[in-house]
Amino acid sequence: MYFIMKLKVTNTKPLLPPIPHAGVLGIGRLAMQAESVIDHASHFNLESSNIHMRFASLITADQITVTAGQIHMEGDAALDVTGQSVI
């Protein structure tokens, strides 16, 4: 059995696609427009290289975990958590 994978090559190093993790939303760039809302019922786990939340945009969940290279939040943009985690 043979598998063919298309690879992008930069400076002679192949760039493999990221390995997905169960329960993690992986996005290259998340750009939320003004007053947009992501409302999640429980734990929201987000991985992104760049997050841009425009005016009054909102991400809400009981628990939020964000792994990002850059986060840009304009005025009144917010991450709203209602749950409490045990440290």
BAPA-588983 format. One record per residue (C-alpha): x, y, z; residue in one letter. Coordinates in nm, 4 decimals. Layout:
<zagus>
px	py	pz	residuo
X	Y	Z	A
...
</zagus>
This chain:
<zagus>
px	py	pz	residuo
0.0000	0.0000	0.0000	M
0.1399	0.3395	-0.0960	Y
0.0494	0.6863	0.0315	F
0.1314	0.9988	-0.1648	I
0.1628	1.3229	0.0314	M
0.2077	1.6601	-0.1326	K
0.4628	1.8691	0.0569	L
0.5458	2.2372	0.0347	K
0.9177	2.3041	0.0375	V
1.0752	2.6212	0.1751	T
1.4541	2.6528	0.1915	N
1.4717	2.2794	0.1120	T
1.2844	2.1882	0.4332	K
0.9449	2.0208	0.3844	P
0.6540	2.1774	0.5744	L
0.4241	1.9019	0.6946	L
0.0599	1.9766	0.7718	P
-0.0067	2.0108	1.1469	P
-0.1206	1.7014	1.3334	I
-0.4743	1.7585	1.4648	P
-0.5420	1.7064	1.8350	H
-0.8726	1.5673	1.9589	A
-1.0937	1.8399	2.1045	G
-0.8810	2.1274	1.9712	V
-0.9992	2.3765	1.7105	L
-0.6937	2.4609	1.5022	G
-0.7113	2.7674	1.2784	I
-0.4253	2.9374	1.0953	G
-0.5762	3.2864	1.1320	R
-0.8963	3.3772	1.3162	L
-1.0349	3.7197	1.2214	A
-1.3551	3.8117	1.4071	M
-1.5500	4.1053	1.2674	Q
-1.6959	4.3782	1.4909	A
-1.9598	4.2534	1.7373	E
-1.9199	3.8883	1.6309	S
-1.9647	3.6168	1.8937	V
-1.8319	3.2634	1.9448	I
-2.0459	3.1083	2.2198	D
-1.9332	2.7640	2.3347	H
-2.1148	2.5596	2.5997	A
-1.8166	2.4003	2.7745	S
-1.4370	2.3998	2.7335	H
-1.3244	2.5941	2.4240	F
-0.9711	2.4908	2.3207	N
-0.8284	2.7035	2.0368	L
-0.4910	2.6908	1.8618	E
-0.4147	2.9670	1.6115	S
-0.1101	3.1467	1.4799	S
-0.2939	3.4807	1.4664	N
-0.6164	3.5961	1.6355	I
-0.7666	3.9364	1.5517	H
-1.0763	4.0334	1.7498	M
-1.2324	4.3546	1.6222	R
-1.4460	4.6023	1.8208	F
-1.6846	4.4366	2.0717	A
-1.6230	4.0810	1.9467	S
-1.6654	3.8111	2.2092	L
-1.5574	3.4532	2.2790	I
-1.7503	3.2978	2.5667	T
-1.7360	2.9532	2.7293	A
-1.7175	2.7859	3.0697	D
-1.3418	2.7448	3.0219	Q
-1.1177	2.8843	2.7463	I
-0.7683	2.7675	2.6517	T
-0.5934	2.9673	2.3790	V
-0.2559	2.8890	2.2244	T
-0.1590	3.1647	1.9812	A
0.1420	3.3352	1.8294	G
-0.0251	3.6784	1.8214	Q
-0.3528	3.8093	1.9670	I
-0.4865	4.1516	1.8619	H
-0.7902	4.2744	2.0574	M
-0.9583	4.6029	1.9688	E
-1.1698	4.8082	2.2109	G
-1.4432	4.6166	2.4006	D
-1.3296	4.2793	2.2571	A
-1.3332	4.0142	2.5297	A
-1.2801	3.6534	2.6338	L
-1.5571	3.5755	2.8839	D
-1.5331	3.2683	3.1069	V
-1.8062	3.1644	3.3474	T
-1.6587	2.8408	3.4836	G
-1.3872	2.7949	3.7409	Q
-1.0972	2.5589	3.7045	S
-0.9055	2.3850	3.9805	V
-0.5402	2.4873	3.9921	I
</zagus>
